[in-house]
Amino acid sequence: MRRSITLLTIVVTALAVQRAAAQVQVRVGDQGRTTYSEVHEALRDSTPAADSVLRILRATSSRTLWPIVGRMLRGTVPWDVGVLALTRIAELREPASADSVRLWRQRIADHAIPPPPATDQAEALPAFHAIELELARGKQGDVAMLNALLPRIPSGDYDLGDAWLFGRLDRGAADTIARRFLETRDQGLRIRYLTLLSFSTDTSLIPLLAKIFAAPDSFDLPRRIGGRASDGLLWIGTRASVQALLDARAAARARGTYADPKLGHADLDFLGNDSSQVISRTGRWLTEWVARLP
C-alpha cells in the first residue's frame, strides 16, 4: 500500500507492504469525500468494481464474509477481496468473530490450508488482529485503545491492524499523535507517527499534513517521506484537504522541495508521480475533486 476504508508503499518501519496485508482503506459513495482505494486502479462510483466493493462494505453479517476469507487463503478469490471482507468483519464487531479469528489463525499456523503459489498466508494475520482490536474497542473504549498503543510505538511493536484501528479512534487520538510527532527529535519515531496519522480522517490534521508535504525537510524528515503526508490528505478526502494538497504541491514546486531527480519514479518527477498516485487511488485529478466536493 503506498499508504495503502476505509484503503491505503513505504519502508517496513513505516508499516507498508507490497499488497494489502491488513485492513484496507477503501471509501466509495461518500458524497462529502473523495473516492479512495489502495487496492483498485482509479476506482470510480457507479462502476462494476465500485458495486463489488459496496456489496462487501455494506454486508450486515459476517456470515457471508468468512467464506470469502477462506477462498482468499486458498487462492480462489483475489487476496485484496479477502482482505476487504476482513475489513468489513472488523467493522461489524460481531462477538462470534473472536472464535472465528482464533480458528483461522490456528489453521494458518498449522498450515492446514494449502496456500496458493508465492503466497504467505501469515500476511493476513494483521487483518485478523484488527478484528480483535475492534472488538476490544467496543468493550474498552477509544481512550483505552490509544493508551495501549502509545507505549508500543517507539519499539515498533504494532502492526497494520493497530494502524487501521488508530485511524478509527476519536479526534483526541490524532491530536495526541500529532503532538508527539512535533515533540520528538527521533527521525525514525517521527516517521512512525506520521504514518499513523496518515490513517486518520481527522480534518484537524490538514494544516500539519500540508506543511509536511510542502517541506518535509523542515520537520527533519527525508523528502521522499513527504508522500506519506499526501496519502493522509487524500484519505481525509474533504474539499479542504484536497485543496490543501494542491496548495502544498505548488509550494513544494516553488521551493524545489522535490527537485532532486533521484526522488522521481520511472519517467516522472516526484510531484508528477504524486499526481499519478492521486488518479490511481481516487480516480480523478485533484482539481476535479475540488470542483465536485461540497
N, C-alpha and C positions, 0 to 999 in steps of 0.2 A: 504494500500500500504506500503510495507517496504520502501520505498520511491516511491514508487509506487507509444512523440510522441514519441507520441512523447512525454513509460509508465513507474511506479514507485510507516512496520507499525511502527509508533513511537508514543510518547505521544501526547496528544491533542495540547499542546503548540508548538510542532514541526510540526504541520499540517498534521498528518497522521490519517488514518481511517482504518476500518477493510475490506472494499471493496472499489472499485473505486467509489468515490462520486463526482469527478470533472473530468476535462480533464485528460486523461490518457496518460502515457508515453509509447508509442509503436514505435518501429523502425524495419522495415523489408525491405530488399532489398537494403540496403546501403552498397556498396562493401568496403567502407573505414571505416566502424564502425561495432561494434557488433550488432547482432540482439538483441532486448530488448523488453520485455513486462512485465508489472507489473500485468497483468490480465490473462496471459496464463501460463501454465506449460511447460517449456522447448520448447518454440516456435522456430521452425526452418524454414528457407526458403524452398520454393517448397514443402510445405505440404498443405493439405486441410485447416488447421487452418490459415496458413500464407496467403493463397489465399483469404480466407474470410476477413481477416484484410485488405489486399490490396484493395479489392473491395470497402471497405468503405473509406480508406485513399486516394484513387485515384478518388473518386467521384468528378465530376466537377460542381455539382449543389446540393444545399441543398434540392431541391425538392424531391429527393429520400431518403433523410436522416431524415427529420422531421417525416415521418410515423414510422420510426424505434423508434424514441424517444417516440412517443405516445404509441407504443406497449410495450416499456420498462416500462412506467408508469402504464400500465395496467397489466403487468406481463406476457405478451405473448411472449416476447423475453428476453433473459438474460440481467440483468442490465448492465453488462460490455459492451455488444454490443451496448446498447443505449448510454452509456457514450462515447464510441468510436465514434459513429455518431455525438454526440455533439462536440467532439474534432475537427472533420473534418469541421463541420459547422463553428466553430470559425475560423479555418484556412482560410476558403473561403472568409470571410469578405463581405458577401452579405448584402447590406443595408437593404433589406427587412427582414433580420433575426432579426432586432431590434424589429419590431412589433410582430414577432413570439415569441420572448422571453417574451415580456410583456403578450401576450395571455396565454402562457403556465404557466408562473409564477402565473397569476391570477387563472387559473384553479387549480393549486396546493393549493393556499391559500384558495380557496372556496371549496376544497375537491370535486371538480366536477367529478373527475375520481376515481372510487373505486380502492384502491391500492391492490396489491397482499398481501398475508399474511406476517406478520412480516416485512413489508417494510415501511419506512418513505420516502415518495416522496420528502420531503424537502431536503433530502441528495443530490438531483440533482441540487439544487439552485446554488452552486458554479460553476457548469458547464455552466449554463445559464449566470451567471455573467461573465465568461470568454469570452463568445461570445460578450457581450457588451464591455468588455475591449479591445478585439482585434479590434472591430470597432472603438473605441476611439483612439487606437494606430494608425490606418490608417489615422486619421484626425489630431492628435496632435503630433505624433512622439514619438520615444523611450525616449528621454530625459524628455519630459513632463510626460510620464507614470511612469518613475523611480522616478521623483521628487514627484509625487503624492503618491507613495508607501512608500517612505523612512520615513516620519513622522509618519506613522501608524504602523511601525514595533515594536517599543518599547511597545506599548499598546496592540499589538496582534490584531489590528483592520484590519485584512485582512483574506482572505480565500485561499483555494487551487486554485481557479481561478486566484487570484493575483499571486500565486507562479508559476503557469504554464506560465502565461504571462511573468513574470520576466525571466524565462528560455529562452524566445524567443527574449529578447532585445539584442541590440548590445553589443559588448565586453565591453564597458565602464561601463555597469551596473554591471557585475561581478566584475570588478576592485573596484568599489565603495563599494559593499557589503563586499568583501574580506578585504578591508582596515578597514571598520567598525568592522568586526569580530575581527581583530587583535587589534584594539584600545580599545574596550570596556572591562571593568572589571566585567560586569554583566554576570554571567554564563547563566542565562535564555535567555538573549538577544543574547549571543554568540551562543546558540543552535538554536535560530530562524534564525540568519544569516547563520549558517552552513546548515540548512535545505533548505533555499532559494538557496544557492549555489549549492546544490545537484540537482536542477532542470536545471542547466545551462550546455551547451555543450562547453563552452569556454575552449579551451585547455590550456590557461594560468593558469587555476586553478589546473592543475595536480600536480605541486610540493607541493602546500599548502595542498591539499586533501591527498596526500600520507603521508605527515608529520603528519597530524591529525590522520590518521588511525594507523600509527605506534606507536604514543604516544599521545593519546587524553588527558591524564593527564597533559602533558606539556603545554597544552592550557587551563588548568583548566576546563576540560570537564569530565563528567562521562565516564568511559571507555566504557560502552555499547553504548554511542553515536558515538563511532568510526565507527559503522556500517553505519552511515549516510555518512561518507566520502567514504566508499566503494561503496555505492549506487551512489554517484556522479561520481566516477571514471568509474564505469560501464556505466553510462548514457552518459558520454563523449564518451566512446566506441572506441577510436582510439587505434592503436597498442601501442602508447606511454603510454596511460592511463592504459591499461591492464597490460603492463609490470611494470608500477609504482605500481599498486596494488599488483602484485606478489612480488615485492621487499619490499614493505611496510609490507606485510604479513610476509615475512621472518624476517624483522627487529623486528616486534612485537613479533614473536615467540622467537627470540633470547633474547629480553629484558624482556620477561614474561609479556607483557602488558595485555594479556587476560588470564593469567594462573588461575585466581580465578574460581573454578568450578561453582560458582553461576552465572557466565556470560554465561554458556553454555545453550543449549536448547535440551530437550529430552536427547538422549544418545550421543549428540555431544558437544564438547567444542566450545568456541566462534568462533575460526578460522575454525573449521570443519563445523559449521553451516553457516559461511560466504561463504565457498566453495559451500555448498549445495544451498545457495541462488543464487550464480552465475549460476549454472546449471539451476535452476528454472527460472531465468529471461532471460538468454541468450541462453540456450540450449546446451552450450558447456563449457568445462573446460577452465580456463584462458590460460593454455599452448596451447590448441588448437587454441584459438583466436590469440595468438602471432604468431603462425605458419601460420595462414590463412590471417591475415590482412597485407596490404601493409605498 
